Amino acid sequence: MKPLIRRLPGFLVKFFARPYVAGDSLESGLDVAADLLRQRGVHTTLDLLYEGVDDDEALREVRDVYREMIREVATRFEGAGRPTVSLKPSSYTKRPLDRFPGEPEGSFEAIREFAQLARERDVDLTIDMEDRHWTTWTLDAARRLRDEGHDHVGVVLQTRLERTAADIDALPEGMRVRLVIGIYNEPQDVATTDKSVMKERMLEYAAKLLERGHYVEFATHDMRIIRRFLEDVVPATKVEAGTYEVQMLYGVPMQAFQNELTSGAIGHHGPVRVRLYVPFATSWEYAIAYCRRRLLENPSMATAVARNVGRVLTGRR
Ligand SMILES: Cc1cc2nc3c(=O)[nH]c(=O)nc-3n(C[C@H](O)[C@H](O)[C@H](O)COP(=O)(O)OP(=O)(O)OC[C@H]3O[C@@H](n4cnc5c(N)ncnc54)[C@H](O)[C@@H]3O)c2cc1C
């Protein structure tokens, strides 16, 4: 599968990526976010598709887009409907930790600047979790920001990693957490490769997080696990409504299920907040490179993507 993905022409990668990417401008991301909220009551988190920054000009460009994202989100949306902003630490350093172990130069300063701007504008930020080289650094960065009073910054935990149970115990009180299985293929000495274990841990860790008072963003497309989260885990922890939400990726064809969630047909607290992760790029060239890399890291995703394109083409959402 990998040689095939490597050789796939850009226009075909774009064809497969199209349902998952809002477009090639911040404007396209904001428009998708506004439509989802207005038409379906679905919330969003915006993400800039960019990685592998190699020169200062690209770095400046990326940082400018993040600043503009925060400002525009604050200007265009109000209150609970305001999208959150998702940030990838590797997108604002020339020294990513997977290639240059040590310190991802400039990354913390950038996050801190975005956190300050976001606090002034009342925008929530989430630091996406990248591969295992970033885990300690990212959690430390979030902790430092928290110590500086940035309690609008949330983190992501990956249940495939063996360290995650201990990471939960060390989280600052009340920090918002997106819980995922993790998209990166990690070696067996640090992670489980058994998907059913990752899924069971989603439930176990979600319970632990809720009991510790964290706001849980339960991010998966596995309907069976989402039902178990809402119908078993949430009631068992006796938390109130409004202490959790369900997140999915924009473009994964799950509208009917999302409508069940937002209408209150699943779970015991009435309507469940659904938030979609909406990526946009600043050009299709970046989006194509990004999507190709993700597919190479996780070729099994190609099957789901191909199936999804089939559904889009035949109008089955
Ligand atoms: C909102 C959100 C934010 C995320 N943030 C991060 C992050 O910061 N760090 C990180 O490592 N990972 C992140 N992920 C990815 C996550 O770790 C998983 O890799 C991804 O969600 C797939 O796993 P799953 O739990 O949906 O289960 P799966 O078992 O992989 O999928 C369940 C079902 O959904 C279908 N499906 C899944 N993905 C797709 C797709 N793209 N197209 C069509 N069908 C699909 C599958 O075919 C399957 O039927 C995020 C995921 C979401 C939803």
The ligand as an ORCA input file, in Angstrom:
! r2SCAN-3c Opt
* xyz 0 1
  C     -11.702     15.390     16.632
  C     -10.507     14.496     16.519
  C      -9.259     14.994     16.867
  C      -8.128     14.166     16.806
  N      -6.919     14.622     17.250
  C      -5.870     13.777     17.287
  C      -4.618     14.183     17.852
  O      -4.428     15.312     18.308
  N      -3.602     13.272     17.873
  C      -3.765     11.999     17.382
  O      -2.822     11.209     17.460
  N      -4.926     11.605     16.831
  C      -5.967     12.461     16.772
  N      -7.146     12.032     16.227
  C      -7.206     10.755     15.478
  C      -7.548      9.582     16.374
  O      -6.458      9.312     17.214
  C      -7.843      8.320     15.521
  O      -6.722      7.994     14.782
  C      -9.005      8.459     14.575
  O     -10.073      9.105     15.195
  C      -9.495      7.062     14.082
  O      -9.824      6.261     15.171
  P     -11.332      5.992     15.695
  O     -11.326      6.118     17.168
  O     -12.295      6.854     14.985
  O     -11.596      4.468     15.430
  P     -11.543      3.595     14.104
  O     -11.774      2.200     14.562
  O     -10.277      3.880     13.362
  O     -12.746      4.106     13.257
  C     -14.104      3.838     13.595
  C     -14.935      3.873     12.336
  O     -14.836      5.141     11.699
  C     -14.368      4.995     10.365
  N     -13.375      6.037     10.103
  C     -12.374      6.420     10.917
  N     -11.653      7.408     10.325
  C     -12.227      7.612      9.104
  C     -11.952      8.477      8.011
  N     -10.936      9.355      8.042
  N     -12.768      8.416      6.924
  C     -13.814      7.567      6.872
  N     -14.125      6.712      7.886
  C     -13.335      6.745      8.973
  C     -13.679      3.634     10.300
  O     -13.753      3.091      9.017
  C     -14.468      2.835     11.309
  O     -15.594      2.290     10.705
  C      -8.283     12.839     16.312
  C      -9.530     12.356     15.952
  C     -10.633     13.154     16.060
  C     -11.982     12.583     15.704
*
